Amino acid sequence: MTKNISISAFINIIFSLAFVAIVITFSLFISFDKQKHEINLQNRYELIAENFLSTFQNRPTDDILIKLFKKFQVEPVREREEKLDIIKKAQELTITQNYLGTYRVYKNNEEYYIYVQQYGYNLMLKDVRNHNYSMVIIISAFILSLITFLFLYITLKRKLLPLKLLNKQIIEFSNGNKDIKVKAVSNDEIGTIAKSFNEALSIISNQTKSKELFMRNMMHELKTPITKAMFIAETLDNEKTREKLQTAFKRMDNIIKELATVEKLTSNNNMIYKEDTSFFNIYNTTLELMMVNPENIVSKIKSFNFCVDKYMFSIALKNLIDNAIKFSPNKKAVIIANEKEISISSLGNQLKHNLEYYTEAFCQEEKRSDGFGLGLYIVKTIVTLHGYELIYKYEDDKNHFIIKM
């Protein structure tokens, strides 16, 4: 589960759990501390009561009682009406009876009273010490913990902010923006990654420019002699020879155009020019690009119109039919087309890997030595650019490549 969560979201979850843990911890601490406070009070009043009950056995003088009052910080309630009012209204916390006598503890308006009774003595004492439960220290500690917690959270989020920015710029780069420049704002690991990314961008940019320059120069240099050769072929008297040469040169010119398409796709220049057309127009253009014997293709086409880039879609269709014929033992391909899907099938062995393996650039089966391994890569890229889907399945000893419309 954590593998699919971003670092930022993971930190938010961890700190949220930590915050909940802090709140629960302080809540439990307050509860236990209150219980401890009540137990301490109970022990104090038990000690006071037993001391007075023990003293009563020796018939103490007023001076002795006054000393006890000062020692335990209590004072007697002398008015009978006040005693009765306390007994009537106060909350009785405990009542204890032993061989020395009986004592009760009352609580009235946050004030505590000990009522000590022994034969001949009936004394109510008011605790003058402040025993109200104070949460000032606990609240102060809680606030200090929260401030520390928030400081750590904000510091960590600010520390990871360059990483978030770096991720955004990497996404921009993957979408085709080659002109971005990552700012290294720190000297830590994230800063090192940013510097390395900048170096990688520079290398990739130089390689891309070099590749584009090479491809353009190569295509320009090839087109010039081909154009001259086609012009010379027009002057030949032998019609059969002239047609063969023109067909060959036209095929070479189509190969150069296909290389230009490959260069366009591999450089992420994903602009396509859609227009309404019929599938028969695409199919006829495909046959012209292939220049194969029509007997090698069995077509079951239902006429329909759709909006595509004519040239690119023809190249995609050409590559599928070309592969079907090239790698089939009977050198035949079957094309079935309607407004929902276009299927190209042929006899042959099932592919060893899934379709994604073959739609990567420069990927080939080990036994296939001809070509550059770009056929299905070009097909998949063109199909995806049109918003369609390329599917592969193997049925009845046939490989089926299907373009879902």
Secondary structure by P-SEA (a helix, b strand, c coil): ccccccaaaaaaaaaaaaaaaaaaaaaaaaaaaaaaaaaaaaaaaaaaaaaaaaaaaacccaaaaaaaaaaacccccccaaaaaaaaaccccccccccccbbbbbbbcccbbbbbbbcccbbbbbbbcccccccaaaaaaaaaaaaaaaaaaaaaaaaaaaaaaaaaaaaaaaaaccccbbbbbccccaaaaaaaaaaaaaaaaaaaaaaaaaaaaaaaaaaaaaaaaaaaaaaacccaaaaaaaaaaaaaaaaaaaaaaaaaaaaacccbbbbbbbcaaaaaaaaaaaaccccccccccccccccccaaaaaaaaaaaaaaaaaaaccccbbbbbbcccbbbbbbbccccccccccccccccccccccccccaaaaaaaaaaaaacbbbbbbbcccbbbbbbcc
